[in-house]
Amino acid sequence: MTIKLSALLLTLFFSHLVFAQIESFDDRNIHVSIGSELQSINLTFDNAISGRSLQYSPNLNGMFVPKIAYQDWFVLSWGFQTPTSELEKQLQGETIFTDTRFSFDLGSFRLSVFYLQYRGLYIENSQEVDPSLSPLQKIILPDLYTRSYGAEFTWIKNPERFSLKALTAQSERINGSGGSLLLGASHVNNRIEAPAGLFPVSINQDFGPEAELSIADLSTTSVKVGYGYATGRKWFIGGAIQAGPGAGTQKLVMIDGSSRSGTIGSLRLEALVSMGYNGDRFFSSIQSEIKQDYFYLKGSDTQIANQISNVVLNVGLHLDSLGF
């Protein structure tokens, strides 16, 4: 009797579970949207001996981000920054930037490529370098230049239960609840350059041999593993997280022109959360994403971390194919 009752309860429990099915918009191949994005860039130098940490950031306001997805496999987006006030320029400088991203989704495979560059950054923790500064004042480095480009690949083990497209471009729709193991790789190249040196003269002693560093060119390839999960129908919520080690090369150039090359270790972290509404015609979502690379320089007590995070409010429409 106990066994029969347990079996009945299990049957009733599982009968109410709906495992996710991913739906395509077969008759609506074009998905256009406009997003309002707040982006944050943190380029951090940490010295293990002195305990000194410096955080560099570009002066970025919110961006408008048009996006178009076609036939569930191609996504293009680009960012336009809202104007920066004169007061903001005086306190945090002015950043000139380029931000271009592509992604290709082919069933269980997702490939993203990107190119980002920023000129004109400030030190986020300026008061630790110069305590005489007010909380709003920053040490501005108008010639500091940082550029990153690369590719990110993710394989979704169970694409019939989980879709990154449904969370980001919303060119597919989740029906039920489900998750999948994620496996992937990424290749990233980062270049950080300042003709007069990356560190303020007053704290050079805190960064040892890298005190006179002018250029850091870092290239790394990482493998990653993670998990993605989503639930909902027209209203949905979901996310994904991936992490893994990597290895690559470094080239460090000092102010006097001397240089040092070698291999480096790295660690890659990625996290995404998305929620919203994905109807037959209209869709909207709020997304938060973080991508961070840690670089462990060979023969150095200084580590470099590059973090890109953004929060996007997205609204859009599913359109007919228009003959394409």
C-alpha positions in Angstrom: 0.0 0.0 0.0 2.8 2.4 0.9 4.6 1.7 -2.4 1.5 2.2 -4.4 0.8 5.5 -2.6 4.4 6.7 -3.2 4.1 5.8 -6.9 0.8 7.7 -7.2 2.3 10.8 -5.6 5.3 10.7 -7.8 3.1 10.3 -10.9 1.0 13.3 -9.8 4.1 15.4 -9.1 5.8 14.7 -12.5 2.5 15.1 -14.4 2.5 18.8 -13.5 6.1 19.4 -14.6 6.4 20.8 -18.1 9.9 20.3 -19.6 10.9 23.1 -21.9 10.4 23.1 -25.6 12.0 25.8 -27.7 9.7 27.5 -30.2 10.7 29.3 -33.3 8.8 32.1 -35.0 8.7 30.3 -38.4 6.6 32.9 -40.2 8.4 35.9 -38.6 12.1 35.8 -39.5 13.2 39.3 -38.6 13.4 40.5 -35.0 14.2 44.1 -34.5 14.7 45.9 -31.2 16.1 49.0 -29.5 17.8 48.8 -26.1 18.8 51.2 -23.4 22.1 50.0 -22.1 24.2 50.9 -19.1 27.7 49.6 -19.6 30.6 49.4 -17.1 34.2 48.7 -17.9 36.7 48.0 -15.1 40.4 47.5 -15.9 42.1 46.5 -12.7 45.8 46.2 -11.7 46.5 44.3 -8.4 49.9 43.9 -6.9 50.2 41.0 -4.5 53.2 42.4 -2.6 52.1 46.0 -1.9 48.4 45.2 -1.9 47.9 48.3 -4.1 44.9 48.1 -6.6 44.2 50.5 -9.4 40.9 50.5 -11.3 40.6 52.3 -14.6 37.2 53.1 -16.3 36.1 54.9 -19.4 33.6 57.8 -18.9 30.5 56.2 -20.4 26.9 57.3 -20.2 23.9 55.2 -21.2 23.8 53.9 -24.8 21.1 53.3 -27.3 21.6 49.9 -28.8 19.7 49.0 -32.0 19.7 45.2 -32.7 18.5 43.1 -35.6 18.2 39.3 -35.6 17.6 37.4 -38.9 16.3 33.9 -39.3 17.2 32.9 -35.8 20.9 32.6 -36.6 22.4 36.0 -37.1 22.4 39.0 -34.7 24.0 42.4 -35.2 24.0 45.2 -32.6 25.9 48.4 -32.2 26.0 51.2 -29.5 25.4 54.9 -29.6 26.4 56.9 -26.5 24.2 59.6 -25.1 26.0 63.0 -24.9 28.4 63.7 -22.0 27.9 66.9 -20.1 30.7 69.4 -19.7 30.8 68.9 -16.0 31.2 65.2 -16.4 34.1 65.8 -18.9 35.8 68.0 -16.3 35.4 65.5 -13.5 36.0 62.2 -15.4 37.4 63.2 -18.8 36.0 62.3 -22.2 36.1 58.8 -23.7 36.0 58.1 -27.4 34.9 54.5 -28.0 33.9 51.9 -30.6 31.6 49.0 -29.7 30.6 46.4 -32.3 29.3 42.9 -31.7 28.1 40.0 -33.9 26.7 36.7 -32.9 25.8 33.6 -34.9 23.4 31.0 -33.5 23.2 27.6 -35.3 21.0 25.3 -33.2 23.2 24.1 -30.4 26.2 26.3 -31.4 26.6 29.9 -30.6 29.5 32.0 -31.8 30.0 35.7 -30.8 32.7 38.0 -32.1 33.4 41.5 -30.8 35.6 44.6 -31.1 35.8 47.2 -28.3 38.2 50.1 -28.0 38.3 53.1 -25.6 40.6 56.1 -25.5 40.5 58.4 -22.4 40.0 56.7 -19.1 40.1 57.8 -15.4 41.2 56.1 -12.2 38.0 54.9 -10.4 39.7 54.8 -6.9 41.5 58.2 -7.4 41.1 59.1 -3.7 43.4 56.2 -2.7 46.1 57.7 -5.0 45.5 61.4 -4.0 43.5 61.8 -0.8 43.2 65.6 -1.5 40.7 64.9 -4.3 37.0 65.3 -3.6 34.8 62.1 -4.1 33.6 63.4 -7.5 37.1 64.2 -8.8 39.1 61.6 -10.7 42.6 61.3 -12.0 42.1 61.6 -15.8 44.4 59.8 -18.3 43.2 61.2 -21.7 45.9 59.2 -23.6 45.2 55.8 -22.0 44.0 53.5 -24.7 42.5 50.0 -24.3 41.3 47.7 -27.0 39.9 44.2 -26.9 38.6 41.9 -29.6 37.9 38.2 -29.8 35.5 35.4 -30.2 33.4 33.4 -27.8 32.0 29.9 -28.6 29.3 28.0 -26.6 27.9 24.5 -27.3 24.5 23.8 -25.8 24.1 20.1 -25.0 20.3 20.1 -25.0 19.1 22.9 -27.4 15.6 21.5 -27.3 15.4 22.5 -23.6 17.5 25.7 -23.4 18.2 28.5 -25.7 20.5 31.5 -25.4 18.7 33.2 -28.3 15.5 33.2 -26.2 17.2 35.1 -23.4 19.2 37.6 -25.5 17.8 38.3 -29.0 14.4 36.7 -28.1 14.3 35.2 -31.6 13.1 32.0 -30.0 10.6 31.4 -27.2 10.8 29.2 -24.1 7.8 26.9 -23.4 8.1 25.3 -20.1 11.2 24.8 -17.9 14.5 23.3 -18.7 18.3 23.6 -18.7 21.4 22.4 -20.4 25.1 21.8 -19.8 27.2 24.4 -21.6 30.7 23.9 -22.9 32.8 26.4 -24.8 35.9 28.3 -25.5 36.9 31.9 -25.9 39.9 33.8 -27.4 40.5 37.3 -26.3 43.2 39.9 -27.2 43.6 42.9 -24.9 46.0 45.8 -25.4 46.5 48.5 -22.8 48.6 51.5 -23.7 49.7 54.8 -22.2 52.7 56.7 -23.6 53.6 58.3 -20.3 53.1 55.1 -18.3 50.1 53.2 -16.9 50.7 54.2 -13.2 50.8 57.6 -11.5 54.4 58.5 -10.6 53.4 58.9 -6.9 52.7 55.2 -6.5 55.2 53.7 -8.9 57.0 51.9 -6.0 53.8 49.9 -5.3 54.0 48.0 -8.6 57.6 46.8 -8.6 59.1 45.9 -12.0 55.9 47.0 -13.8 56.1 50.5 -12.4 57.4 51.8 -15.8 54.9 49.8 -17.9 53.7 51.6 -21.0 52.1 48.8 -23.1 50.6 45.5 -22.1 49.5 43.2 -24.9 47.8 40.1 -23.7 46.3 37.3 -25.7 44.7 34.2 -24.2 42.5 31.2 -25.1 40.2 29.7 -22.5 38.0 26.6 -22.2 34.8 26.9 -20.1 32.0 24.9 -18.7 28.7 25.9 -17.2 25.0 25.5 -17.1 22.0 27.4 -18.4 18.4 27.3 -17.2 15.1 29.0 -18.1 11.5 28.8 -17.3 8.3 30.4 -18.7 6.1 30.7 -21.7 5.4 34.2 -23.0 6.7 35.6 -19.6 10.1 34.1 -18.9 13.2 34.2 -16.7 16.5 32.4 -17.1 20.2 32.7 -16.9 23.6 31.0 -17.6 27.0 30.9 -16.0 30.3 29.6 -17.4 33.9 29.6 -16.2 37.2 28.1 -17.1 41.0 28.4 -17.2 43.1 29.6 -20.1 46.6 30.2 -21.3 48.2 32.7 -23.7 51.0 35.1 -24.3 52.1 38.5 -23.0 54.2 41.3 -24.3 55.1 44.1 -21.8 56.8 47.3 -23.1 58.3 49.8 -20.7 58.6 53.6 -21.1 62.2 53.3 -22.1 61.4 50.9 -24.9 62.6 47.7 -23.3 60.2 44.8 -23.5 59.5 41.3 -22.0 57.5 38.5 -23.5 56.3 35.2 -22.2 53.4 33.0 -21.5 50.5 33.8 -19.1 47.7 32.0 -17.3 44.2 33.3 -17.3 40.7 32.7 -15.9 37.4 33.4 -17.8 34.1 34.1 -16.1 30.7 34.7 -17.8 27.3 35.2 -16.3 23.9 36.2 -17.8 20.4 36.8 -16.3 17.4 37.7 -18.4 13.7 38.1 -17.8 10.8 39.6 -19.8 7.9 39.0 -22.2 8.1 37.3 -25.6 4.8 37.5 -27.3 3.6 36.7 -30.8 4.5 40.2 -32.1 5.9 42.3 -29.2 8.8 41.4 -26.9 10.6 43.1 -24.1 13.3 42.1 -21.6 15.8 43.3 -19.1 19.2 41.6 -19.3 22.3 41.7 -17.1 25.6 40.2 -18.3 29.2 40.1 -16.9 32.3 38.9 -18.7 35.6 39.0 -16.9 39.1 37.8 -17.7 41.9 37.5 -15.1 45.5 37.6 -16.5 48.3 36.2 -14.4 51.5 37.8 -15.7 54.6 35.6 -15.9 57.4 36.7 -13.6 55.3 39.5 -12.0 53.5 40.2 -8.7 50.9 42.2 -10.7 47.7 40.7 -12.0 45.4 42.4 -14.5 41.6 41.9 -14.7 39.3 43.2 -17.4 35.6 43.2 -16.6 32.8 44.2 -19.0 29.3 44.3 -17.5 26.0 45.7 -18.8 22.4 46.1 -18.0 20.0 46.4 -21.0 16.3 47.2 -21.2 15.2 45.9 -24.6 11.9 46.3 -26.6 11.2 45.0 -30.0 9.0 43.4 -32.6 8.9 40.1 -34.5 8.4 41.0 -38.2 7.4 39.0 -41.3 10.1 37.9 -43.6 9.3 40.6 -46.2 10.2 38.2 -48.9 13.7 37.4 -47.7 
